[in-house]
Each structure stands twice: as structure tokens, then as C-alpha cells.
Amino acid sequence: MATPPNSGEFERDVVVIGGGGHVGLPLAIAFADRGARVAIYDVSEEAVARVNAAKLPFDEPGAAPLLERAVTAGRLTASTDPAVVGTAEHVVVVIGTPVDEHLNPNQTAIPKALGTCAPFLRDGQLLVLRSTVFPGVTALVEKMIVGLGVSIEVAFCPERIAEGKAMTELFELPQIVSARSPQGMDRAVKLFSLLTDSVVELSPEEAELAKLFTNVWRYIKFAAANQFYMMANDRGLDFERIRKGLSQDYPRAADMPGAGFAAGPCLFKDTMQLAAFNHNNFALGHTAMTINEGLPLYLVHRLEQRYDLSSMTVGILGMAFKGESDDIRSSLSYKLKRILEFKADEVLTADPYVTVDPRLLPQEEVIARSDLLVIATPHPEYRGLVTDKPVADIWNVLGSGVRV
Ligand SMILES: NC(=O)c1ccc[n+]([C@@H]2O[C@H](COP(=O)([O-])OP(=O)(O)OC[C@H]3O[C@@H](n4cnc5c(N)ncnc54)[C@H](O)[C@@H]3O)[C@@H](O)[C@H]2O)c1
């Protein structure tokens, strides 16, 4: 493992723009944990205040003690003042890169965020793009830097962690590193060697596509499983029994996922980014989107065939976009809720992790008041659920099959 690069010209080693977010903060903590002097620049006053108070703004297993240690030791500080960007040798950009309501990627999100910081960029810095970007954004930023007249090298090193696993994956996953110049590549490799010995070098254009292909591949696999699920379910068959049977001691099918809501802030929007990149000519990606986004509708349609929903209270257990997470961004549980609100007499919601939704009720109350329950997020807490109410469980959390 490398030691923190220390040119002596800069007060700090790393500044993370967007470092109050779900991937920026774990990264900042990881660098600080490896001895680097780190600052965060973030527009969110709330996130900055929490970090400076050594408190996580969201749940990330394993991060809290490392954050506390880094802040107490003075190795990690956060600010809403863009001037902090000028204090570090490495400037890492991890702001959000969502698609808009028309599913268009915003190619200018990163150049715009950098525009605010432009007066503070300094000769000798290495600018590392870490957000998932629309292909071509690295080249756009390189052009922008040339236009600013500063001598800064640009690298694109995409984040590949999964939320909830950041504090292990940051140190264990190979880091994809790319830069146009050999010096930029060399410096980016050195920076990420602080975290891991395993670095993969690609060109910026290869790395941009590598990141998108990775997420879209996962999204398409979930879609295939969800389509198989609906096919089997429509014929009264339990997809989970079929999946277990076909993958038993059969390595070529071992990676077939179970059915479930494929949601969250990355997979859908990155599939749409890739579609836009390919001039909307991406039948496979669009089909995956239709299947995954259609699953809540399918589920309600099936429930409607068995129950008179209009006279029932339906309880949704799990509002986070995935198990053991408090993150509700782009969660399909909320889509399910909206559809059910239109069909059912009443819809109640609960989640043991989510803290940001005041409409959530205690789980016991939801179970007691509901006529029908839907497990929408595979939180392990639901495994021991004991109830005489019917439960729709497409995730097979209860282990008694996924037929609905
Ligand atoms: N969430 C994941 O699991 C994950 C995994 C891999 C990659 N990514 C990618 O990482 C990027 C960030 O995702 P995230 O989930 O951390 O998003 P996030 O919304 O949790 O974090 C983004 C942070 O950037 C801050 N911010 C926004 N605009 C800013 C600006 N102009 N200047 C300074 N700060 C600004 C926000 O306040 C926020 O704290 C995205 O490109 C995403 O696709 C996410």
C-alpha cells in the first residue's frame, strides 16, 4: 500500500467535491483512514455540519468509527466554501449525475459544478472525476481545464462500490484508473494505491464505458430474472423453486438473480445514460427498464386478481431501495405505494431503516392494521415475520416461495 503523496506544496492531499454524499463520504473517509489529509467540499450545509460533528448523514456500515477517528485526528474536515478546493493536490469529483424527468443525462452537471470551483483550481493539481459520467464528459472537462489556463491533469476513476459495502469494497475492489497522459495516469495510480494494490488501467473512453456497462449489465440480469419470474408466476409456478433447481451444482447458471425490485439511484439512470449515448438505440436496455419498472404494476395486477383491494388496507414492509439500507432514492417501494393508493382502501408503510419519511408507521401497527402485506424490500428483519395475514413476498424473504 502506498503512503499518501505529499508534494509539500499543498495543505492537503485530497479534496472531495460532493464528499457529503453516499459515495463521496466513504471515499473521503477511506483516504483519511489511510493517512491522507482530506477535505470535503459540498453544497449541502446539513451534510457538511454532520461530517464536521463526526456524524454520518446516512447509514453506511463500518464508516462511523473511521469518520470519528479521522475528524478527531484532524485528517478530515468539510466545508461549503469552494475555496477549500484549492487546498489539496488531488481534487476528486463525486457529485450526483442523475437523468432528468425526460430520462436525459445532464452532460454539463460536472463541468457546471467545476465552474464554481474554477477560481480555486491551481497548477499542479490532479483532477479526478469519480462520478458515473455520460461518455465524453472526461474529454469535455479536459477541454474546460485547458480553457481555464491552469496546468492540471485530468483522470477518470469511476466509483464501483455498492452502498452498504463501501468500507470493505473501497479497499478490496480493483480500482479502474484512466488518464490521457502517462503522468496523469501515474499520479492517479499512486492516489488509488492508497486504497488497494489492485489497479486496472484503461483509457478515459474505455473507463467511461466500463462503468456504464457494469451497471447496465447488472440491470439487464435483474430484468431477465424478473421476466422469468412473471412468466413462471403467470403459470402458477414458483420461480424461486425453478431458479434453485436449475442452478444447483450448475455453475453456468449460478449468477441468475432472484426476482425483486431493481431500483436505486444508479442502475436505471445509468441504463438511460447508455441509451442516450447510443442515440436511444438500445432495445435491450429499454426492455430491461420496462420489465424492472413494470414489476410493481405486475404485482398489483396479480394481487387485484386475488383480492378486492378496494376494500382492503395494504401494508408495505420496506421502503428503502434495497435490503439493510436507509436509502429511499428511486425506490420502487414508492412506485408500488402510488399504484396501491389508487387501488386499495388504504396503504400503510413501514421500514426499520428509513428515517427520512414522516409517513412511516411502526411495523407492528402496519401489520396489525393491514389485511394484506407486501414485502417490498428484503430487510433481514422480515425473515422472522409471524402473521396470519396474507403476505406477498417476491423476494422470498420468508423462504416460502415467491408466487403471488
Ligand atoms: N450510490 C451509489 O451506490 C453509487 C455507486 C457508484 C457510483 N455512484 C455514482 O457516484 C455519483 C454520486 O452518487 P451519490 O449516490 O453519492 O450521490 P449523492 O446525491 O448521495 O451525493 C452527491 C453529493 O454531491 C453534493 N453536490 C451536488 N452538487 C454539488 C456541487 N455542485 N458542488 C459540491 N457538491 C455538490 C450533494 O450535496 C451530495 O452531498 C453519481 O455519479 C453516481 O452515479 C454511486
The ligand as an SDF file (V2000), in Angstrom:
LIG
                    3D

 44 48  0  0  0  0  0  0  0  0999 V2000
  -24.7980    5.4910   -4.7760 N   0  0  0  0  0  0  0  0  0  0  0  0
  -24.0400    4.5020   -5.2170 C   0  0  0  0  0  0  0  0  0  0  0  0
  -24.1210    3.3500   -4.7500 O   0  0  0  0  0  0  0  0  0  0  0  0
  -23.0190    4.7560   -6.3100 C   0  0  0  0  0  0  0  0  0  0  0  0
  -22.0980    3.7620   -6.6200 C   0  0  0  0  0  0  0  0  0  0  0  0
  -21.1500    4.0150   -7.6060 C   0  0  0  0  0  0  0  0  0  0  0  0
  -21.1630    5.2300   -8.2680 C   0  0  0  0  0  0  0  0  0  0  0  0
  -22.0900    6.1850   -7.9750 N   0  0  0  0  0  0  0  0  0  0  0  0
  -22.0350    7.4680   -8.6750 C   0  0  0  0  0  0  0  0  0  0  0  0
  -21.4590    8.4060   -7.7830 O   0  0  0  0  0  0  0  0  0  0  0  0
  -22.0200    9.6970   -8.0310 C   0  0  0  0  0  0  0  0  0  0  0  0
  -22.5600   10.2570   -6.7380 C   0  0  0  0  0  0  0  0  0  0  0  0
  -23.6230    9.4590   -6.2870 O   0  0  0  0  0  0  0  0  0  0  0  0
  -24.1580    9.5280   -4.8000 P   0  0  0  0  0  0  0  0  0  0  0  0
  -25.0870    8.3790   -4.6440 O   0  0  0  0  0  0  0  0  0  0  0  0
  -23.0270    9.6820   -3.8540 O   0  0  0  0  0  0  0  0  0  0  0  0
  -24.9740   10.8940   -4.8440 O   0  0  0  0  0  0  0  0  0  0  0  0
  -25.3980   11.7820   -3.5760 P   0  0  0  0  0  0  0  0  0  0  0  0
  -26.5200   12.6100   -4.0650 O   0  0  0  0  0  0  0  0  0  0  0  0
  -25.5580   10.9130   -2.3780 O   0  0  0  0  0  0  0  0  0  0  0  0
  -24.1250   12.6830   -3.3260 O   0  0  0  0  0  0  0  0  0  0  0  0
  -23.7750   13.7690   -4.1200 C   0  0  0  0  0  0  0  0  0  0  0  0
  -23.2770   14.8790   -3.2080 C   0  0  0  0  0  0  0  0  0  0  0  0
  -22.8250   15.9450   -4.0450 O   0  0  0  0  0  0  0  0  0  0  0  0
  -23.2510   17.1610   -3.4810 C   0  0  0  0  0  0  0  0  0  0  0  0
  -23.2900   18.1360   -4.5630 N   0  0  0  0  0  0  0  0  0  0  0  0
  -24.1840   18.2150   -5.5860 C   0  0  0  0  0  0  0  0  0  0  0  0
  -23.8540   19.2180   -6.4120 N   0  0  0  0  0  0  0  0  0  0  0  0
  -22.7030   19.7500   -5.9250 C   0  0  0  0  0  0  0  0  0  0  0  0
  -21.8690   20.8120   -6.3510 C   0  0  0  0  0  0  0  0  0  0  0  0
  -22.1570   21.4980   -7.4450 N   0  0  0  0  0  0  0  0  0  0  0  0
  -20.7710   21.0910   -5.6170 N   0  0  0  0  0  0  0  0  0  0  0  0
  -20.4860   20.4010   -4.4850 C   0  0  0  0  0  0  0  0  0  0  0  0
  -21.2470   19.3900   -4.0290 N   0  0  0  0  0  0  0  0  0  0  0  0
  -22.3420   19.0610   -4.7550 C   0  0  0  0  0  0  0  0  0  0  0  0
  -24.6030   16.8620   -2.8540 C   0  0  0  0  0  0  0  0  0  0  0  0
  -24.9420   17.8080   -1.8620 O   0  0  0  0  0  0  0  0  0  0  0  0
  -24.3480   15.4570   -2.2870 C   0  0  0  0  0  0  0  0  0  0  0  0
  -23.8680   15.5140   -0.9600 O   0  0  0  0  0  0  0  0  0  0  0  0
  -23.0440    9.5210   -9.1280 C   0  0  0  0  0  0  0  0  0  0  0  0
  -22.4520    9.7860  -10.3700 O   0  0  0  0  0  0  0  0  0  0  0  0
  -23.3820    8.0510   -9.0270 C   0  0  0  0  0  0  0  0  0  0  0  0
  -23.8630    7.5470  -10.2340 O   0  0  0  0  0  0  0  0  0  0  0  0
  -22.9910    5.9640   -6.9900 C   0  0  0  0  0  0  0  0  0  0  0  0
  1  2  1  0
  2  3  2  0
  2  4  1  0
  4  5  1  0
  4 44  2  0
  5  6  2  0
  6  7  1  0
  7  8  2  0
  8  9  1  0
  8 44  1  0
  9 10  1  0
  9 42  1  0
 10 11  1  0
 11 12  1  0
 11 40  1  0
 12 13  1  0
 13 14  1  0
 14 15  2  0
 14 16  1  0
 14 17  1  0
 17 18  1  0
 18 19  2  0
 18 20  1  0
 18 21  1  0
 21 22  1  0
 22 23  1  0
 23 24  1  0
 23 38  1  0
 24 25  1  0
 25 26  1  0
 25 36  1  0
 26 27  1  0
 26 35  1  0
 27 28  2  0
 28 29  1  0
 29 30  1  0
 29 35  2  0
 30 31  1  0
 30 32  2  0
 32 33  1  0
 33 34  2  0
 34 35  1  0
 36 37  1  0
 36 38  1  0
 38 39  1  0
 40 41  1  0
 40 42  1  0
 42 43  1  0
M  CHG  2   8   1  16  -1
M  END
$$$$
